[in-house]
Amino acid sequence: MQFPYRSEFEHEEPYGAPQLAVDVRLNTNENPYPPSALVREAMERAAGEALRDLNRYPDRDFAELRKKISAYLAQESGVAPSPNQIWAANGSNEIMAQLLTAFAGPGRKVMTFVPSYSMYSEYARNTFSQFVAGARGDDFRLDLARAQADIERERPAIIFLASPNNPTGTALDFQELRAILHIAAQVEPQGAPGARSLVVVDEAYAEFRREGVPSALELLEEYPHLVVTRTMSKAFAAAGLRLGYAVADPRLIVQLNVVRLPYHLSSLTQAVACAALDHAADLQANVAQLRADRDALVDELRNRGFEVLQSDANFICFGRFSDRHREWERVLAQGVLIRETGPAEFLRVTVGTTPENRAFLDALGYRC
Ligand SMILES: *Cc1c(COP(=O)(O)O)cnc(C)c1O
């Protein structure tokens, strides 16, 4: 018997990096330092409280969580969005899926500039939107003239920009971001007469950016068609929690609210996320260390003869390899799992603990 599976999904594979049981896992950009005993206790208390009311549905509007996200952003970036500018879901991946449900779909286009996060094309597929991949420059940075031509020709409903970009690690500067926002503000998307293209800046790795690199949050006031997404999966050391959030114009948040599933954020998720935000500094205690270790790892890889892309994230894209799969396997055989992703001749490694970084360098060796 054949199931009525949609033709769009035929021969498609589920997304995901290999989850292999090796000692050193540097392939999914997690923070390698688990929560401290103090934070775990606070989370346990919060979860325990939430369990008392487990017979009830959670707060649909997650009011407490919104307030805490706002306070966290004020301290992290100097921008304090009001709670009605904030949206949260089970990972920023769910937010992006909701964004496409609300703003893309059949007859509309979703665009990004590759190489970038490979999930964007999957959300497009899942919402029957047309995915358009614009090209980057030779250094994998945005090529603004080309981007402008691509956007004006394709007229996408949504433009995704990851900053810092995954898998290359490079952040956008304000000039680039403003240029894209200005271009998008002039474009009437295909399938949405009278509207303007949305620009979604995916800041999953924002907390790892180098000193002086701005956050797109600072531009929200000026550009109503800007959406900034963030996550607790990376710097926040809470990938297991599944909590992502977006900041945008309050009217857009109201529209997102329409397409969410009922009670999409469980009371346990909300309680533990609130406890995590109360202890943001503790959870991110190792971020400064990770940034310093990243910079040191970049230098070391360059010393060893590799080509390394500038990183504002907690991972590094390096090459070049004529056969990167063989290189990936060679490193894996020594107990270190990295990621086979990004530009054709490159591999990506997550910055781990000091011993993990050492194990990676030992396994990798020198570029001959
Ligand atoms: C890891 C990552 C995310 C985070 O996804 P979550 O669903 O929040 O875990 C989002 N965007 C990019 C580019 C990422 O690399």
The ligand as an SDF file (V2000), in Angstrom:
LIG
                    3D

 15 15  0  0  0  0  0  0  0  0999 V2000
   22.2770   26.4540   15.5680 C   0  0  0  0  0  0  0  0  0  0  0  0
   21.6220   27.4270   14.6850 C   0  0  0  0  0  0  0  0  0  0  0  0
   20.3330   27.8830   14.9730 C   0  0  0  0  0  0  0  0  0  0  0  0
   19.6720   27.4590   16.2480 C   0  0  0  0  0  0  0  0  0  0  0  0
   18.6480   26.6400   16.1070 O   0  0  0  0  0  0  0  0  0  0  0  0
   17.7800   26.2610   17.3880 P   0  0  0  0  0  0  0  0  0  0  0  0
   16.5720   25.7060   16.7510 O   0  0  0  0  0  0  0  0  0  0  0  0
   17.5140   27.5200   18.1500 O   0  0  0  0  0  0  0  0  0  0  0  0
   18.5660   25.2720   18.1900 O   0  0  0  0  0  0  0  0  0  0  0  0
   19.7570   28.8200   14.1570 C   0  0  0  0  0  0  0  0  0  0  0  0
   20.4140   29.3030   13.0830 N   0  0  0  0  0  0  0  0  0  0  0  0
   21.6510   28.9100   12.7880 C   0  0  0  0  0  0  0  0  0  0  0  0
   22.3540   29.5160   11.6360 C   0  0  0  0  0  0  0  0  0  0  0  0
   22.2840   27.9500   13.5680 C   0  0  0  0  0  0  0  0  0  0  0  0
   23.5080   27.5330   13.2480 O   0  0  0  0  0  0  0  0  0  0  0  0
  1  2  1  0
  2  3  1  0
  2 14  2  0
  3  4  1  0
  3 10  2  0
  4  5  1  0
  5  6  1  0
  6  7  2  0
  6  8  1  0
  6  9  1  0
 10 11  1  0
 11 12  2  0
 12 13  1  0
 12 14  1  0
 14 15  1  0
M  END
$$$$
